[in-house]
Amino acid sequence: MNIFDRYYKKYDAWYDRNKFIYLPELKVLNNFIPQGGRGLEIGVGIGRFAAPLNIIIGIDPSNNMIEIARRRGVNV
């Protein structure tokens, strides 16, 4: 089991505890995402960036993280 499969819940919870870091980063990234196109996030993880940035396709090696990303609407 890889480290991301083992600690996926803690990884996801980090974003809730640290919104003061996560939300500004999300805002900056939004400026670099082409609008109206299709995108693929490599290393989509839990979908914390893909879902709000409307990136609907992702890949990741962690099965546990993939399940969370799917619940957020990402096709992984």
C-alpha positions in Angstrom: 0.0 0.0 0.0 1.4 3.4 -1.0 1.6 6.3 1.4 -1.3 8.1 -0.2 -3.6 5.1 0.1 -2.6 4.8 3.8 -3.1 8.5 4.7 -5.8 9.7 2.3 -8.2 10.7 5.0 -5.6 12.9 6.7 -4.5 14.3 3.4 -8.1 15.3 2.6 -8.7 16.8 6.0 -5.6 19.0 5.7 -7.4 21.1 3.1 -10.3 21.7 5.5 -7.9 22.7 8.3 -5.8 24.9 6.0 -8.3 26.8 3.9 -6.2 30.0 4.3 -3.6 28.2 2.1 -5.8 26.1 -0.1 -8.4 28.7 -1.3 -5.8 31.3 -2.5 -3.9 28.6 -4.3 -7.1 27.5 -6.0 -7.8 31.1 -7.0 -4.3 31.5 -8.5 -4.5 28.2 -10.4 -7.9 29.2 -11.9 -6.1 32.0 -13.8 -4.0 29.4 -15.6 -6.8 26.9 -16.6 -8.1 27.5 -20.1 -11.8 28.0 -20.0 -14.2 26.1 -22.2 -11.9 23.3 -23.0 -11.2 19.8 -21.7 -8.4 19.0 -19.3 -6.7 16.1 -17.6 -5.1 16.3 -14.2 -2.3 13.9 -13.7 -2.0 13.1 -10.0 -5.6 14.2 -9.4 -5.6 12.7 -5.9 -8.7 13.6 -4.0 -10.0 16.0 -6.6 -9.6 19.1 -4.4 -8.3 21.1 -7.4 -9.9 19.3 -10.3 -13.5 19.5 -9.1 -13.6 23.3 -8.4 -11.6 24.1 -11.5 -13.9 22.0 -13.7 -11.3 19.5 -14.7 -13.4 16.5 -15.2 -10.8 13.8 -16.0 -7.9 12.7 -13.8 -5.5 9.9 -13.1 -3.9 8.9 -9.9 -2.1 5.7 -8.5 -4.0 5.8 -5.2 -7.2 3.9 -5.3 -8.5 5.5 -2.0 -7.9 9.0 -3.3 -9.6 8.1 -6.6 -12.8 7.2 -4.8 -12.9 10.6 -3.1 -12.2 12.3 -6.4 -15.1 10.4 -8.0 -17.4 11.5 -5.3 -16.4 15.1 -6.2 -17.5 14.5 -9.8 -14.1 13.7 -11.4 -13.9 10.9 -13.9 -10.8 9.0 -12.9 
